[in-house]
């Protein structure tokens, strides 16, 4: 769980915090204030306990400076297509969405309750990972399954990382000095989780993640797209139930599964074994293939944006992806691609149309901006 006291106008973050292994006895909570780093111990290791502790750790003047609280909420279902001020009715509707994200939504709700208890008079705002993708047309979000799976059980593509795709698409347009409303863009969020979005003149029209974040690109530990027949086949072969097979696809697949080493792209890139090299190849091939598909969905391509830990920091991945995209008129600028590291933004294609950019993402800043906009 991440936390920041943030000024959306400048992006300044005087206080940041990180809690790991929340809900277990090994929970750790660290708070950073400038150079100072504090290890905190919560009374109870739950999400509620950790959020309460982080908020209680603010100094009096910091406490007073808070104008609103923005929560990153994983799933807004079909209900929420933009950020929303949280009231009782919103909390009730969030409760109805627990079935769609049973691991994350209870934690989100606990965080909201703890923040409301700590700041009862302040506006609280929910910013959804799914909201930006709600403009997708049915042709992109429907699966070819029985219609009652959709109507009765809400089975459709929702997409995630929406806050990042939204931030990056707006920022890319700024970098190009062109109105977002004129651009056909593909944003590639490549981190531990990975997703691509096709954005037509500012509106998301397709994305790779689906009902859950398991669909689409190869990720650190997630498989991305597979033949669903594998679930039955491997369940039978290994004597595992469906949840156990899904657990393998979520936690032991992707770069980790292919390389047999790690989910960390940097380590996989540095390893010379054929398995590790294949992991990088499969990862980049899948990304490039998706860009091709989305160029078709968009009816052409003006800009491609790389973001996330891998997209921002890996010249190897960017080059391997761009080298496959000559058919779209994209060519890597090797010197710029090597030079732009450590969070730098800029053009990495030798071509201007279409253009490929690195655009560092900043979901926290957009969450802060939405919180402030809806708080006043
Ligand atoms: P999360 O999705 O958890 O927010 P990040 O966006 O930070 O994660 O991305 C983490 C991924 O970025 C890891 O696979 C990591 O290896 C990769 N990464 C970070 N720096 C580099 C680098 N210099 N070269 C290659 N991969 C990198």
Boltz pocket constraint, residues with backbone or C-beta under 6 A from the ligand:
constraints:
  - pocket:
      binder: B
      contacts: [[A, 190], [A, 191], [A, 192], [A, 193], [A, 220], [A, 263], [A, 264], [A, 265], [A, 266], [A, 267], [A, 269], [A, 308], [A, 309], [A, 310], [A, 313], [A, 314], [A, 315]]
      max_distance: 6.0
